[in-house]
């Protein structure tokens, strides 16, 4: 079962179970997917975002948006809105692969550096491309960039 099918199936189950928070969050994900599908059609690409990795990338962006919103709401003294964003973020993350911790990320970056044969910071682009190809959705690429710089610098 593809990730898109799982999202739709879970939304139907949440509707039957009366889980309004999950239904709302899954509708947000589906709306973002449909928006991405429409944009890709106008750019001449495939008519729909099919590989699960593309969907995971989209959900990773949604998680990042939620994290930014949580920070803003906490600073603005709006804990109820921050909690709403946290709840949505937990539901979105439940459909994503398990995130690597710091030690796993460092090990993965070291393996990629060795595999690519990177020796200096000039090779960072090759390393990051390889990381995105093999570890997309499993690690935060911004943090991975810092690890790459530290190991190559």
Number of C-alpha atoms within 10 A of each C-alpha: 6 9 16 17 10 12 16 16 13 15 21 14 14 17 15 10 10 11 12 12 15 20 20 15 19 21 15 15 20 16 12 16 20 14 13 17 18 16 14 15 14 10 10 8 12 12 14 15 19 14 11 13 16 15 21 20 15 18 21 21 13 19 20 14 13 21 16 13 16 21 11 14 17 14 11 10 10 12 13 11 15 21 14 13 20 17 15 19 21 14 15 21 16 9 14 18 13 11 15 15 11 13 9 12 22 18 12 18 22 18 14 20 23 12 11 13 12 17 13 13 14 12 16 18 13 14 25 20 13 17 22 15 11 12 20 19 23 19 21 17 16 9 13 20 17 11 18 23 15 11 15 16 11
